[in-house]
Structure formats: C-alpha cells, structure tokens
C-alpha cells in the first residue's frame, strides 16, 4: 500500500524532446493499467539555438522552454530529456560474470577506454547490465552508453535556465524504442521475434532505430528532415518559413505542390530509409523487416505511408503513441489525433517516470 501511495504522490516526469525547430513535451500518469495523458505542448526553438542535436545557445533554449513551465505548473518541473548525434556512442560489451561491482566497473572503464574516441574525463558514461551472454555463460552482456559531457551539460543548463529539474538524461534512440510499447496494438500481431524499424523524421535529422524483442539492435542518424521539405516549398513558391508552416497546417499549399515538391521529398525519404535497411541487413544478417513505424513532423504528409509500403515492400504504419491512452480534461484529444506522430520521442521519455523515481 505504501508503494502505491508513494507512486501516486511522486510527480511524473515531463518527457521533453528538444529539437532544432521545436520542443515537444508530454506528461503521463498511470491509472491502474491505463496510461493517461495529463498534458501535451509544443514550443518553437529559436533558429540556430540547436544545430544537429547540439545546443549552441542554452539561454535561448531555456527561455524558449519557460512557457511550458507556466502551462504545466511549477509543481511539474522534473524532466526526462535526451541526447543524440555524433557525440553519442552505444555499444554492447562483454565482461566476466560473477565479479563484484568494483570489478564490473573496472572492466567497463577498460572497455570504454578502448572504444570511445574521446578522453574519458570529457565523457559522461552510463551502463546497463543486459544479462548473461547467449553463447558464453561465463560472460555478461553490458550496454555501454557514452556522450561528450559538454552536450549533456548544455542540456542541463538550458533546462535549469527554464526552471526545470533534470531528472533523467536518456538517449533518443532508446527513448524511441521505449515508445514502441505504446503502439503494439497498432500492429496486427504480437511482436515476439519480429523486426520493427522505427523511423523518426525531425526537422534536420532522421533517426532510424530497429527493435527486436524490446531491444535496440540498430540505430543510425541521417542529415535529412522536414526542413528540407520546407526549404523546397520556400524556394519553389517564394513563401517564407512561417507561411509554409501555416499552409501545411491549413492544407493550403499550391495545387501542384504534390508533383513539384512533395513527390521529390518522398523519393528522398524512401532512398534514405532503404539505405538504412540495407546497412542493417548486411550488418545483422536479418533479411526482412516485419513492420515500419513512421513518426515525426513530416510523417503524416499525404501518401507518405503508402509510398513506403509500395517501394520498400514493408508493412508501414503511421505512429500514434496515444492510441491506447485516455486523455485528461485539459487535453484536446481531437486536435492531438492529427499530430500524434510528432510525440513518439516525448512519450518514450515520459515513460521514464515508471523507472526513474
């Protein structure tokens, strides 16, 4: 009973996905077996403040995030955020089983020193014990995660500038993988031993994460995203960025844009995804992707899911992390349905409430 009381009294984490164009925030809580959406919001990020996942101006980002704190209330100030990009390294390593915690940490330090191309004093390290090695029971599998400390610190500085308390610093690929648990009912069968590709299209970067039995077995980022689509519209029709965003929301883009801008962008998307799936197949030995879940701001562009299905011969689905959730009284569920695919990462981060506190 005390455990249940403690869980009810502990404030949930804000899952905060900080991108180069906007930041998306989600607060969830569990009511029995059902997740409830307490709050959802998006705020713009100033141009140039975040570039390729790196925060270049933490004060500008912090000030941009302050309206979220006003909306959610100061009691909801615990945050789960994430790092990503070329400064993040994840690797499964193997250490001797049965040693003490001190032995384990010493082995991990030695392995990290060999694997990480930066001085260890400049790196934030974390690890998770995965369990016994499948082929050698005298060894233990360890998931090693590392990131340049300056990138972690810049996020912490931005969050503290906004008035938040950073509680969890995750990795975007793992947060996206975690969100898959919210969308299992979108798929027609159980996921045991199935290979699921999760593709998240950000403003400037595309994250591809491939999952099997709940574990991330491949992740890769590509410099491709919705900003390229916006720039193509701007260049082709002479529209400024804000006008493009409004036209996308209101479905008032020029009549021929389907052929002149959208189709070339979708062709590029297919090429980028196909290349990643080929790399995965070559490196892993798995020849088939069972499902593809597409998330991010451009995921719902007309015809995109259909083109991926046709060109890649894969069962592609538009991600909806809220599909099995209930909505709090302050959440506009109808409005959220049209933008649900944008919140997969934020929902994956918000789920850390169940393990971090």
VENRASUL-V379321 format. One line per field, one symbol per residue. ss: DSSP state (H for helix, E for strand, - for the rest). phi: phi as a letter, one per 30 degrees, with the letter a starting at -180 (. if undefined). psi: psi as a letter, one per 30 degrees, with the letter a starting at -180 (. if undefined). A space follows every 10 residues. Layout:
BEGIN
ss->???
phi->???
psi->???
END
This chain:
BEGIN
ss->-HHHHHHHH- ---EEEEE-- -EEEEEEEEE E--EEEEEEE EEEE-----E E--EE--HHH HHHHHHHHHH HH-----EEE EEE----EEE EEEEEE---- HHHHHHHHHH HHHHH----H HHEEEEEEEE EE------EE EEEEEEEEHH HHHHHHHHHH HH--EEEEEE EHHHHHHHHH HH-HHH---- ----EEEEEE E----EEEEE EE--EEEEEE EE---HHHHH HHHHHHH--- HHHHHHHHHH ------HHHH HHHHHHHHHH HHHHHHHHHH HHHH------ EEEEEE---- ---HHHHHHH HH--EEEE-- -----EE--- --HHHHH--H HHHHHHHHHH --HHHH-
phi->.ddddddddd dddddbcccd caccbbcbbc ciccdcddab abbdceeidb bhicdcbddd dedddeeddd ddjddcbdbc cbcajddcbb adcbbddidd eddddddddd dddddcdbed dcbccbbbdd kdddcbddcc dbccbbaeed dddddddddd ddjccdcbcc ceddddedde ddcdddcdad ceidcccccc cddbbcccbc bbhicdcaaa cbdaaddddd dddeddcicd eddddddddc hbdeecdedd bdddddddde dddedddddd dddcidcbcd bbccbjdcdc eeiddddded dchbdcbddb dcecccbddc cdddddedbe ddcddddedd ddedbcc
psi->eeeeeeeefk klkjjjjjaf elkkkkkllk jbfkkkjekk lkkkkkkfek khfkjfifee eeeffefeee efkffigkkj alllaffkkk kklklklfll eeeeeeeeee eeeeekglkf fgkkkllkjf akkffjfflk kkjkkkkkee eeeeeeeeee efgljkekja keeeeeeefe ffgeffkfll gkgljkkkjj jaefkkkjkk kkhfkjfkkk kkikafeeee eeeeeeggkl eeeeeeeeeg hgllegfeee eeeeeeeeee eeeeeeeeee eefffkfkke lkkkllegfg kkfeeeeeee efhljkkkkj fgegllklfg kjeeefefge ffgeeeeeef ffffff.
END
